[in-house]
Amino acid sequence: MHTYYSGYYHGDTSKMQTFQVFPISEDYELDDYGLLYNVSELEHKDAPLATHSFFPHPYNSRRLNIPLPDAWGEEIFTLMQDRADEVSSSDNFIKYFPGVCIKPLLEGAVIGFKADSSCIIRLYYSEIQGEAVAKTFDFPLVDSTKQFNHIQSNRDNTSLNSLISQNTTLSTSETADIAYVQGGVGIMTRITFPDLERLYDLGAGAILQADLVFEPIKNSYNTGEYSLPGTLVLYETDRKNQVRNILTYDDGSVIKPVVSVDYNYHEETWYRFSITNYLNHELTNDAFSEQAVLLSLPEERMRSTVEHLKIGSFFNRTHSMRLEVYYAANE
């Protein structure tokens, strides 16, 4: 089995890693949204097909090679020679061999690999043409939408230990006025604007400019393993924390923050979202008091990394989140 490093890693890559490769024992379908999640699970066979130990090299384009048993390769080759039903079509082969699950055997760094057609299982065989000619046949990853990372987290003895489901909301009053975003395990920050309707006390009008500004906690980031996310996104949500539409500008482009990072003194580091259109629209919504936004990594980064962010809440004394609003009342 050959797969290339993506360049992403988190943790100590100087330690040996051990991976086990398990054949998946069931075909599977995506959910109604065409997705699989970090909490999705699939049945796989009890015995690993292969176990491989190695020292990771995620910072270059090298390929990781995991040897698979010769007996398993001979089984596949025999099916091909016999033109068996299992290999008569792609659909039949997927039913016979839905895929693999790769698990770490021991604790170690989080290592990223490319989930594309460069990820292959290569069958080596010889063809007799007077003499033996070495040849190969590749089985590539053909549908990357069915690749996902199942990540489990242990929040025992942390301020986040009560986060047990998507519907759970934990107030920052219970986390020392610190909010969190974490890839891989799906942690997002829910932001509400409970006093915004008080703008109408100034008279009917409209918001001219509204910026949501927040600051990462000092010393929670660096230029290396704990670098800050390059960008973030905001999603509309409801009382059940369902992820709805991503916030966009009028032209449909995704709202992305302006980012300032001070890695030297950690004094002028902040993210600034312009959410003027969103708030003007929501102010006309009768159910505005039930609305909120979710601060998150972009979908691909949320699914494929463990990037994280610690920011101050509205009530944090040194790194307070704030909503800067310019409002024009009608005369």
N, C-alpha and C positions, 0 to 999 in steps of 0.2 A: 504494500500500500504506500503510495507516494502523495505527500501533501506539502505545500509550501508555506513557510511562515508569512504572516501578514505584516509583521513589523510591530505588532502590538504586544505588550507584556506588562505585567504588574506583579511585583514581588522579586524575590532573590533568584536570579537565573543561573547562579553559580552552582546550585545544588542539582544533583541528579534527579530526573523525573522518571516515573514509571507509568506507562499507559497500558491499559488493557482494552482489547478490541472484542466486542460482543456482537454476534449476528442478531439483528432485530427479528423477532418472531411474529410480527404482525404488520400488515400494510396499514396505512393510516391516511386520513384525509384532513385537510385544513378546516378551520372553523368557518362560520358564516362570513367572517371578515377576511378570509384567506390567509390566516395567520396561525403560527404556533408560538407558544410563550415559554418564558423561563420556568414556569411551573408545569408545563406539559410533561407528560410521561408516556413512555412506550414500553411494551413488554420486550424483553430480550432473553436469549437463552442463558441458562445458568452458568455454563462453562465458557470462559473466554476463548475466542478463536486464536488469539495471540497475546503475549505479554512482552513489552519492549521497554528497556531502560536506556536513557540517553541524557546527555547534557544539552539543554536547549540553546539555540543560537538565534533568537528572534530578531536581532538587530541587523540581520543581513538577509539576502534572498535565497539562502540555502534551503534545500529540500529535506524534509524528514522522511526517512524510509523505514517502514515497519514491516519486517518479514512476516508473511503468512505461511501456514503449514503447507508443505508440498502435497500432502494427501488431499487437502481441500482443493488445491489447484487442479490436481488430477481428476477429482470428481467433476469439476466444472468442464474440464477439457473432454472428458468422456461423454458428457451430455452434448457437447458441441459436435463431437465426432459422430455420435449416434443420431444427431438431428432430433433430439428429444423435444417433447412439447414444452418443457421448462425453458428452452432457449429458442423457441420458434418465433417469438416476438418480444418486443420490449416489455409489453404488459405482462406476458407470462413470466418473463425472467424476474420482474419486480415482485410478482406474487411468490415466486420461488425464493428470491433473495431480496427482501425489501430494503436492506441497507445495513449499516453498522452503527453501534453506539461505542464511543471512545470515552473511557473513564480513567481518571487518575487513580492509581492504587494508593499513593501516599500524599501527604500534604506537600504543596510546592507552589511555584509561581503560576499565575494565570498567563497562559500563552495563547496568542491568536494565530489562526491558520486561515488560509484563503478557502472560502466555500464556493468554488467555481469549478469549471471544467478541468482545471489543472490538478484537482484532487482526483486521483485515479487508483483503481486496483489493476495492476498489470500482471497478466498471465504470460509466463515465459515457456516457450515450447520449441521443439525442433521439427523441421520439415525435411524429409528425406528426398534429396534431388541428386541421386548418385552418392552424395555425401550429406551429412547432417548440416542443415542451415538453421542457425539460431534466429528465432522470430519472437515477436511479442503481440499480444492482443490486449487492448486497454478497455476497462470499464469505467468511464468517467462519471463524475457527479453531474447529472443531467437536469436536476430541478432544485436549485438552491433555495427555493421557497419552502422546501420541506426539511431544510437544515435548521436546527435551533440549538441553543445552549441551555441546558437545564442546570440551574444554579441554586443551591440551598445555602441559606445563611443562618448563623447562630447568633441571635440577638440577646441571649441570656446575659443578665448583669449589665445591660446597657439601658440607656434612656429610651430606646426604641423597642423594648421587649414586648410592649402591648400591641405592636403592629402585627396583626395576625391575618388580616385579609384586606382586600381592596376597599371594602366598605368602611374600614377602620380609619378614623381620623384622630390624630394625636395632637393636642394643643402644644404650642411651643412654651407655654407656661410650665410644662412638665419636662422640658428639655433644655432648661437654662436659657430660654429665648434664642435657641439656635435651631435652624431648619436645615434639612438635608435633602440632597439629590444623589442617588446612587444607581449607576448602571448595573445591569446583570441581575439584580434582585428587585428592580422595579420601584425603587423609592422615589416619590415625587413630592414636591412641596405644594400644598393647597393654599391659595391666597384669596381672601375675601375682602370686600370693600364695604363694610357695614354702614359707614356714615356718609357715603357718597350722596345719598338722596338729600342730605342737608344742604347741598348746593342750591336747591330750589328755595331755600330760605332767603337767598339773595335775589330771588325773582326768576321768572322764566328766562331761559337763555340756552347757551350751548357751551360745551367745553372746547376751547381753542387749542389746547395742548395738554396732554397728560402723559407723564413719564413715570414708569415704575423703576425705581433705583434700589439696588441692594449691594451689599459688600460681603465678600468672603471673610471669614474669621481670620484674623492675623495669625500667621505661622501655621495655618492649616494647609498650605500649599508651597511648592518650590518649583524649580526649573526642571526637575527630574521626574521621578516616578509619580509624584503628587502634584503634577502641573494642573492648572485649572482647565476646565473644558473650554475649547475654543469658541463654542457657541451653544446656545440653549434655545428652547422653544416654549411656547405657552399653548395650552389646550383649554378649550371650554369644558366645563364639567358641571355636575349637579350634586344633589345631596348624597348620592351613592358613590361619588367619585368615579363615575363612568367617564372614560376618555372620549371626548366628542371632537368637534372640529378644531383644527389647529388655527391659531389666530393669524389673520392675513391683512394686508393692506387692501385698499379699494381695487387695485389692479390684480388681486389674487396672489401676489407674491407673499411668501411667508415672512412674518415679522421676526426679525433677528435683532439681538441686542448690539448696541455699541459697547465695546469692552475696553477697559483700561486696566493694565496689569503693571504693578510695581513690584518686581521680584527682589529689589534691593532693600527697600525700607518697609514694604507692605503698607504704605500709607495711602496711596492714590490708586487703589484697586477697586473697581466696581463694574457692574453690568447695568445698562440703561435700556429699557424697552419703551418704545413709543406705542401707547395703547389708546390713543385718542378716539379712533373710530369705534373700537370695541366698547368703550365706556359710554360714548354718545348713544350708541345703539342700545346698550343694556339699560340705560336710564329710561328708555321708553317701554321697557319690559315690565309688566305688572308683577312678575315673579322675580324681580331683580335681587331681592334680599336672599333668595335661595341660590343665586348663581355664584360661581367662583371660577378661578383659573388654576390649572396645574402647571407648575414650573418643572420642566423635564429636559433631559438630554434628547436630541433628535432620535427618532425611532431606531435607526440603524445603530447608533452609538449606545442606546439603551439596551439593545438586544445583544450586542457583540463586545461590549467593554464593561469594565468595572470602574469607569471614571466616576469621581465623586466630587461633591461640593458641599461645604459647610458655610451657611450664611446667617447673618443676624436677622431676627424678626423685627416687626414694627416696634417692639418694646425692648430690644437689645440696646443697652446704654452706650456701647462703643462702636457697634456696627449696625446701626438701625436701618431697616428697610423703610422706604418712604414713597409716597405717591405725590408727585409734584403736578399740581393742576392749575391751569390758567382758564378762568371761566368768565364769559361775557354775558351779563344779564341784559335782557331787553329793557329799553327805557319806556 
